[in-house]
């Protein structure tokens, strides 16, 4: 689950992570009121969407008067903001964050993510604040400092020293402030079961203070039961409606841009299925893991969600029956043909628990669009051919 910048900064405030003062606004009038309440003579009007690159897309404006606050809020609210993270369809801006101006002397990058290879959180920092970290990693990887922190011992002084020395911070006072900042950010990450925290830019002011000018946070959905306060921050309007509907039925679904719909049980098998489709010359239209508790109704719902995508030209059902029985999947396919117009070829590979019974169910159903496959490679090959109209 992702949250907005202003919500991330509310969490930062709980840990005394320094941020500029700001007020959220849903209308132009609220934006003007917020600027007047903050005071000063310079404000930043920021679009609030679940995506980075807002500034480059025209979603962040510096206002030097109340009239400009009004003008920019009017322009940004209701706009469809397109960034490198939203895709060409963009995202509708429904709220803006009005923030006080800051004395920016330098811009840094600071984040905390999980390094799956090391099996521990890694603090990432760079002197190239304000730039996409992906671009920095590609063009100047030596400018990224990475400090792995073993959760068994937590953030220690030597972690902080590795961080500030790597960033080239020589002033002793500034070193202490940066180490304190990173330590608090690590605490946020661990305490809140975050998957990712990103501050870009983290600014250094003229007085040598470090302030989070931005804030981006994502959380482990499986741990939200421990954090009802964070779950309450969920903005449904920012989420893909199909992904949200799938989650309500216990399905793990992620939309992609290909033309072969995938229905698989188990995340690892799903990834392997998509890789094999690519290897065979096709492109997957989605990731869909039906899990171990799938039944006829959830499988039918999976078909319904997959077929909402107009780009889907074939569906590959690849089930290895262990916890989930193959006959349940077969009955789900039959249920789907009754409830949904399955107008594309469906390639089915079922193996494992009750696979013979499942094969018999599909054979007796005599559904013309269903094509059997013997194994993963055969199924992927047939799915690619079906999507190309060659089957």
Secondary structure as UniProt FT lines:
FT   HELIX           5..14
FT   TURN            15..16
FT   STRAND          22..25
FT   HELIX           28..38
FT   STRAND          43..47
FT   TURN            54..58
FT   STRAND          60..63
FT   HELIX           66..76
FT   TURN            77..78
FT   STRAND          80..81
FT   TURN            84..86
FT   TURN            88..89
FT   STRAND          91..92
FT   STRAND          96..100
FT   STRAND          106..115
FT   TURN            116..119
FT   STRAND          120..126
FT   TURN            129..130
FT   HELIX           133..139
FT   HELIX           141..143
FT   STRAND          144..149
FT   TURN            151..153
FT   HELIX           157..167
FT   HELIX           172..191
FT   TURN            192..193
FT   STRAND          194..204
FT   TURN            206..207
FT   STRAND          210..212
FT   STRAND          216..219
FT   HELIX           221..226
FT   HELIX           228..231
FT   TURN            232..233
FT   HELIX           236..238
FT   HELIX           241..248
FT   TURN            249..250
FT   STRAND          252..255
FT   STRAND          260..264
FT   HELIX           267..279
FT   TURN            280..281
FT   STRAND          286..289
FT   HELIX           296..307
FT   TURN            310..311
FT   STRAND          314..321
FT   HELIX           326..339
FT   STRAND          345..352
FT   TURN            353..354
FT   HELIX           355..365
FT   TURN            368..369
FT   STRAND          370..372
FT   HELIX           376..387
FT   TURN            388..389
//
